Every structure is written in structure tokens, then in C-alpha cells.
């Protein structure tokens, strides 16, 4: 039994080894559609993004935010989540006030910039 990895690109890299050795890997934080789909030997603990979309839509309907800004990393994970959130917003007749994508590792500089960028767009 292999517990990990937590990132989709790591699951993709581990896949040939899991298949070749016939081992089982528990993937605690990546969903199947991001890491290349369901396959023998992989047990996913994170729900598919389609389920996350439903939860996001329920939350948006309940909380009724005035504005939504999207911040996602570059890569497959970011693209899947960006698409999911944009679909949920579209269903409610909303558009994000801004979309920012960043590189993993740049969070320390990107997050403060993102917050200052949206501050004027979401106030008032």
C-alpha cells in the first residue's frame, strides 16, 4: 500500500509503477479526472470536480456574494477548477470580476497582489 501522492502530477507519475507492480495507492487530495482518470490500484479520497461544482453552486445560491474573483494555479488542476467555477457562476448569471492564474511556488507574492487587485472591484 502506498499512501500519497497529494498532487495530480504526482499521481500521473506514479501510475505506471502502480500498474507495473500491482500495488494500491491511496490518493488523499487529487481527484480522478485531474490525475488522468480512474484506474486499477488508485483509490481517490477527493470527490470528482463535478461534485465540487454542485457544492459550489449551492454555496453561491445560499450566500449570494456580490462579486466573485477566481484565483487558480496554472496546470490541469487550475483549468478543471476554473471551468467548474465559471460554469457555476454562469448558471447564476454571474461572471467573475477577475481571473488570475499563478505558478506553484509564487503564492507569497501572487496572493497579496491578487487581493490588492480585486479590492477596488468588489467594494461598494
N, C-alpha and C positions, 0 to 999 in steps of 0.2 A: 504494500500500500504506500502510495506517495501522496502526501498532503501538501498542496500547493499546486501550481503557482497562483498568484493573485492577479496577474495581468494577462490580457488576451494574447499578446505577442509571445508571452512565455508559454502559454498553453499550446499555441501553434508550434513552437519549437519542441515542446515535449511530446507532441502527438506521435511522431514516428517511433520514438523509443517505447512509448506505452503500447503501441500496436506490435512492434517487433518482439518485445519481451513478454507481452500478455499480462502486464501489471494493471492495477487500478489506481487512478489518480482522482483525489477529491479536489475540486476547484472551488475554493471558497468565495471568490469575488469576481469571476468573469462569467458572463452568460454565454449560452451555446451559440447564438447567432453571431456574436462578436468574435469568438475564437474558432470559427470555421465549421460550426455545426455539431450536432450530437454525434457521438461515435462510441464504439465499444471501449470500455476502460475508463471513460471520463464520467464523473458524477458531479454535476453542477449544483452548487448551493444557491446561486443567484438566479432569480426568475428571468425569463426572457424579457427583452425590452418592450415587447407588445404588452406585457402585464404591467410594466412600469408606466407605459403610456396611459393605461386605464387609471392607475393610481394618480398620476399627474393631472389628468383631466378631472377626476373627482375633486382633487385638492383645488384646482383652479376654479371650478364651479362653486365650491364652498367658500373659498376665501375672497374671490373676486378682486384680484390685485388690479391696481390702476395701470401698472406697466410691468412688463417682464423683459429682462435683459438676459441673454444667453452667453455663458462662458464655458467653452469645452476645449479639450486638448485636440491637437492635430492627430489624425490617425483614425482607424476604424471605430474605436470606442466613441470618439467625439462625433464622428459622422452619424453613427447609429443613434446616439442620444440627441444630436441636433435635429435630425429628421423626426424623431419621435416627439420632441417638444414642439417643433414647428407645426406638426400635424395637430397636436392637442390644442395649440393656440388658434390655429386656423378654424378648427371646429367651433370655437367660441367667437370667431370673428375678430381675433386679435392678431397683431403682428408684434414680434419682439422690437423693442426700441433700439436695440443694438445687438450684434452678434460678434463675439470676439473668440478667436481660436488662438491657442498658445502652444508652445513646445513644452513637453515634460521637462521639468527642471527649472523652468523660468517663472514658477509660481510666485516667488518672492518679489519680483518686480512687476509681473503682469497683474496680479490681484489688486494691489494698490492703484495702479494705473486704471484698471477696469472700473473700480469703484469711483475714482475721480471723474472718469469719462461719463458715467451714467448719472452722477449726482444731479446735474442740471436737467437731464432729460426726464427724470422720474419725480422731481419735486414739483409742487404746485398743483 
